[in-house]
Amino acid sequence: MIKSMTGFGRGEFSKSERKFVVEMKSVNHRYLDVNIKLPKKFSFYEAFLRNLLKEYTSRGKIDIFITYEDLSEKKTDLMYNEALAKQYYDYIEKMGRDLKIVNDVTTTSLIQCPEIFTMQEQNFDEDEIEQILKSAFETAAVNFVNTKISEGQNLKTDLLDKLDKMMEYVEFIEVRSPQIIAEYKEKIYERIKELLDTVTVDDNRLMMEVTLFADKVCVDEEIVRLKSHISGMQETLKMGGAVGRKLDFVAQEMNREANTILSKSSDLQITDIGIELKTLIEKVREQIQNIE
């Protein structure tokens, strides 16, 4: 199936009063570019999450936001640093003696010194945290992929419609091209008759002129290649998979063939259709940029 590179997914999972919420969104990008924002204390899980993400997507600029919440009543423990408190007291006493000032240190003043009392978060089970995080991440990734698939199907339908229209344009050029040569031959014949009313037209000379013109405006090869590219792109879209880069290359080749047809054209109808064809190819190429 075809996947868009634009998507959004959200997932959350909680266990033992711990909860993770994961949100991910993406836009088109030539390669896989991942930016993960998660709480600093869980930063060591980043490599694990990057590898996990590769199971769900292969291209795109993806931003992932992860939040953590501990719903337990007791999240932290109050820690008392007795050795540090004694050290503060001893130095304050020494300062009083050295400066010959009254030592009025009290418990209330002492606890204002840094690091005597600290809040320490309770230890957590890394394996349990990993499983909670993985569950939330995978839920978000599945929802993320589903939106990419939905958008991808819309892109596929629209691209197939455009390719059908492109094939109509190419077939018109294919039918019209021989008519140009016949019209040119008739035009040359009439012009010679007007100039040389009583002189017999040299058919060999006329055929040589028409042949040179036909060779100059011939677009048979370009038509064959364009039809092949269009058919190939249609088949690739129907097969699905990560085909964005392949389709982008084919679209570039189609654009070259359309440019060549326009450069050879001396007919107003082919020129008009060639411009429409080129415009449609550009639209197709823009949409292909969003395919994974």
N, C-alpha and C positions, 0 to 999 in steps of 0.2 A: 504494500500500500504506500501511497504518497504521503509524506509528512511535511507540513510547513515548518519553517524555523521560528515562527512566531507562536508562542504559547504561554500559558499560565497554569500553575497548579498549586494547590494548598493541601497540607495534611497535618494532622495533629494526633498525638498518642500520649496517653498518661498511664502511669502505673506506680503504685506505692507512693502516691501523692506527688509524683514528679511528672512534669508534662513538658513536651517539646512541641513547638509549632514551626512548621517549615513552609516557606513560600518561595516559589521559583518562577521566574519569567524570562523570556528570551526574545531576541530579535535576530535578524539575519547577520551572518558573519561567514567569512571565507573558511575559517577553521573552527575548532571547538575552543572557545574562550570562556572560562568559568571563573566567577568571582563569588566566594563564599564568605558571608559575614555571620559569625557565630560567637557566643560568649567566650571571652579570652581563656577561661579555665578549661574549655573544651576544644581548644585550638588543635590539640594533637589528633583529633578525629578528622581533620581536613583531608588528609591523604586518603583515608578510608572512604570518605564521602565522594571524593573525585573519582575514585575507581568504581564506586557503586553507580555513579551517574552515567558512566560510559556504557552501562548495560541498557540504558534507555534512550540515549541520543548520541549522535556523532558529529553534529555541526551546530553552530549558532553561538551568539554571545549570551551567556546565561548568568543571571544574577540570582543568588540564593540567600535568603534571609532566614536565620534560625534564632528563635527565642526559647528561653528555658524558664520554667517556673517551678519552685518547690512549694507545694501546698501544705507541707507538714507544719505543725504548730511550733516545733522547736527546730529552727534551721541552724542556729549557731550556739556555741558554748562560750561563756565568759571565762577568759583565762587571766590568772593573777601571776605576775612575774615577781616572786618574792625576792629573789636575788637582786633584781634591778632596783626594787624599792629600797632595799637596805643600802645599796650603793649610792642612790640619790641622797638618803638620809646622812650617810657618813660624810659625803662631800659637802652637804649643807652645813653640818656641824663644823667641819674643818674651815669652811669659808667664814663662819661666825668667829672662830678663834683667831684666824689670821687677820680679819678686819676689825677684831675687837668690837663686834656688835652683838646684840642680843639674838640668840637663836630661838625664834618663835615658830619653828616649823610644827605643823599639826598634821593630822591624818588628812584633813580636808584639803590642805594646800599640797600635800604630797601626791594625792591621787590625780592632781592636775598635770603632773609630769608625764611626758609621752611614754607610751609602751608599757606602763605598769599594769594597766588593764587593757586587754585586747579582746576582740570578738573573733573567734575562730569557727569557720564553717565546719560542720560535721563531715567526716569522711563519707564518701559514697562508693558504692560498688560499681567499678568501671564496666564490668560485663553487663550489669543490669542497665546502666546508663546507655551503653552502646546499643542494646536491643531496643530500648525505648526510642532512641534517636533514629535507629535504622527503620523502625516501623513507621514513624512519622515521615521520614524522608521518602520511603518507598510509596507511601500513600500519596504524597505530593507529586512524586515522579510519575505515577500512573495517571493521575489527573492531568498533569502537565502533558504527557504523551497523548492523552485522549483529545485535548484541545488542538494539538498539533495535527492529529489525524483528521479531525473534523475540518480544520482549515485547509489541510492538504487535499481533501476530497473536493472541496469547493474550487481550489486552484486547478485540480486535474480536470474537472468538468469544464471550466472556463477555457483552459488551454486546448482541450480537444475540440471545442467549438471554434476557436480561433484557427487551429490547424486545418479544420475542414474548410474554412473560408479561404485560407491561404492556398489550399489545393485547388479551389475553384479559380483563383486568380492565375495560378500557374497553368492550369488547363486552358484558360482563355488565351494566355500568351502563346501557348503551344499551337492552338488552332489559328490564331491571328497571324503568326509569323510567316507561314507560307503564302498567305493572302497578300502580304506586303510585297513579296517578290513578284507575284503575278501582276499586282497593280503597278509596280515599278516598270516591269517589262512593257505593259500596255502604254504607260505614260511615255516611256522613251520612244516607242514605236510611233505614237501619235505625233510627238514633237519632231521626229525626223521627217515624217510625211509632210508636216506643215512647212518645214524648211526646204525640203527637197521634193516638191510636189510631183515632179515628173521622173524622179530618179528611183530606181528599184532599191529597196532597203536590203543591205547585206545581212542576211540572217546570221551568218557566222560572227560578224562584228557585233551584232545585237546580242547574241547569246554570250559572247565574251564579256560585254558590259554588264549584263544581268548577273552573270556568274561572279564577277568581281563584287558587285553590290551584295549578292546573296552571302558571299563569304564574309563580308564586312559586318553584316547585321545578323548573322547566324547565332542563335542562342540555344541550339539543340543540346549541347553539353550542359549548359547551365540549367536548363529545364529538367534534364534527367537527374542531375545531382540534387536539385531542389526537391523534386518529387521523392527521391530516395531519402533525403533528410527528413522531410515531413512524415513519411511513412514510418521511418525509424523512430522518430520522436513519439509518434502515436503509440507504437508498440512498447516503447520504453515506459511511457506513462501508464499503460495498461498493466505492465508487469510489476511496476512499483519498486519500492526499495529506496536506498539512499542514492538517488540518481541526479541530484542537483548539479554537480560539477559536469557530468557527462552531457546533460541537456544544455548547459551554458556553452560548452564547446560547440555543440551542434548548431545552436542559435547563431554563434559567430560565423560559422561556415555558411549558413543560410543568408546571413546579411551580406557576405562577400558575393554570393551568386546574384542576389538581387541588385547589388551595385553594378555588377558587370552587365546585367541585362539593361539597366538604365543607361549605362554608358554607350551601349551599342544601339540603343533605340533611335529610330528616325521617324517613328510613327506616334502620333498623338495618343491614340487609344492605348498602345502598349506602355507609353510613358505614364499615362494616368494610372493604369492598373499597377505598373511597377512601383509607383509612389505609394499607392495603397498597400501593396505587398510589403514594401520596406517598413512602412508605419506599423503594420501588424506584427512584423518580425520584432521590432523594437519593443512593442507591448508585451509580446511573448517573453522576450529576454528579461524584461523588468520583473515579470511574475516569476520566472525561473529563479531569480535571485533569492526568492523566499522559500525555495524547496530544499529540504535537507539532502 
